[in-house]
Amino acid sequence: QVQLVESGGGLVQAGGSLRISCAFSGHIFSSLIVAWFRQAPGKERREFVAGSKWRYEPTIYADSVKGRFTLSKDNARNTVYLQMDNLTTEDTGDYFCAAKSTFPMSTSAGAYDYWGPGIRVTVSS
């Protein structure tokens, strides 16, 4: 079992930056895949944002965030970060950290075994 907890969300103005974190605990598999998803207000579907193998590269990004968001990993602290720059109101939503215990990488929320409770990011105009 893997437990995930997000932190660092909040309110930011358009054009600003925010970094959110996801702390892992439990059994960290060497084959773990970690990812960030988001769910816009009023939408049911969780959209893939970024993902990476826990111990390897590369990281893949959704086209909508490429060049603005950066996923990084601190293996020693069992923490994954999502640095979000040049935010727009379209980035508003609940952000979820997710993990799956086996390869390959997936951009589908249904492929992930473990989820954090989510954290709200609000970008104001």
C-alpha distance (Angstrom), angle and dihedral (degrees) to the residues before:
residue distance angle dihedral
Q1 . . .
V2 3.78 . .
Q3 3.79 124.2 .
L4 3.79 121.5 -156.5
V5 3.79 130.0 -167.0
E6 3.79 124.9 -177.6
S7 3.80 125.6 -152.0
G8 3.78 140.9 170.5
G9 3.78 103.1 58.1
G10 3.78 124.3 137.8
L11 3.78 145.7 113.9
V12 3.79 122.5 -37.7
Q13 3.78 134.7 166.2
A14 3.77 122.0 -111.3
G15 3.77 110.3 -85.9
G16 3.77 91.7 29.3
S17 3.78 132.6 111.1
L18 3.76 137.0 -119.3
R19 3.78 134.7 178.3
I20 3.77 121.2 -150.4
S21 3.78 125.6 -169.3
C22 3.77 137.2 -152.4
A23 3.80 119.8 -158.6
F24 3.80 117.6 -156.7
S25 3.78 127.3 -154.1
G26 3.75 135.8 170.2
H27 3.79 124.5 41.7
I28 3.78 109.5 -5.1
F29 3.78 106.0 -159.3
S30 3.79 117.9 -148.5
S31 3.80 86.9 -131.5
L32 3.79 93.5 53.0
I33 3.77 118.9 139.7
V34 3.81 115.8 -155.5
A35 3.77 126.3 -163.1
W36 3.76 146.5 165.7
F37 3.79 122.6 -131.2
R38 3.76 130.6 178.9
Q39 3.77 136.0 -156.4
A40 3.78 119.2 -153.5
P41 3.82 119.0 -139.6
G42 3.77 111.4 -81.3
K43 3.81 93.1 10.1
E44 3.78 123.5 113.9
R45 3.77 98.1 -160.6
R46 3.77 121.7 86.6
E47 3.79 111.3 -137.9
F48 3.78 122.1 -144.2
V49 3.81 112.2 -117.8
A50 3.82 107.5 170.6
G51 3.78 139.5 -23.4
S52 3.77 142.9 -178.4
K53 3.76 143.5 171.7
W54 3.80 108.8 -93.3
R55 3.78 95.5 -122.3
Y56 3.77 102.6 21.2
E57 3.76 144.0 48.1
P58 2.92 154.4 -88.1
T59 3.76 115.1 74.6
I60 3.78 119.1 -154.8
Y61 3.78 125.4 -152.5
A62 3.76 137.0 -162.0
D63 3.79 111.5 -107.6
S64 3.81 89.7 -118.3
V65 3.82 92.4 64.0
K66 3.79 102.6 29.0
G67 3.80 110.7 128.1
R68 3.81 92.4 15.6
F69 3.82 105.2 59.1
T70 3.79 127.5 53.9
L71 3.80 126.3 -166.0
S72 3.77 115.4 -154.9
K73 3.78 133.5 175.8
D74 3.78 133.4 -146.9
N75 3.77 103.5 -163.7
A76 3.81 92.5 -177.1
R77 3.81 91.2 56.9
N78 3.82 95.0 36.0
T79 3.78 88.5 -127.0
V80 3.78 134.3 133.6
Y81 3.79 121.9 -159.6
L82 3.76 134.0 -160.4
Q83 3.80 113.5 -157.6
M84 3.78 108.8 -161.6
D85 3.81 118.7 -165.1
N86 3.78 133.4 177.1
L87 3.80 90.3 19.9
T88 3.78 121.1 -163.3
T89 3.79 131.8 -164.1
E90 3.82 86.9 -102.6
D91 3.81 88.0 68.7
T92 3.81 91.9 64.4
G93 3.78 113.7 118.6
D94 3.76 148.0 84.7
Y95 3.79 112.3 -55.4
F96 3.76 120.4 -150.0
C97 3.75 131.2 -165.9
A98 3.79 113.6 -144.3
A99 3.78 138.9 -179.4
K100 3.76 137.9 -168.2
S101 3.76 123.3 -161.9
T102 3.79 100.3 -138.2
F103 3.78 140.4 43.1
P104 2.99 142.7 -72.8
M105 3.76 115.3 70.5
S106 3.79 114.6 -115.0
T107 3.78 134.7 -167.5
S108 3.80 91.3 -160.0
A109 3.80 117.3 100.5
G110 3.80 90.6 -147.2
A111 3.79 90.9 65.2
Y112 3.80 94.2 63.7
D113 3.79 122.2 94.9
Y114 3.78 101.9 -167.4
W115 3.78 131.8 45.1
G116 3.77 138.3 -178.5
P117 3.81 119.1 -134.0
G118 3.81 91.5 -104.8
I119 3.76 134.9 -117.8
R120 3.79 131.1 -125.2
V121 3.82 121.3 -117.3
T122 3.79 116.1 -174.2
V123 3.79 121.9 -172.8
S124 3.78 114.9 -165.8
S125 3.80 125.0 -155.8
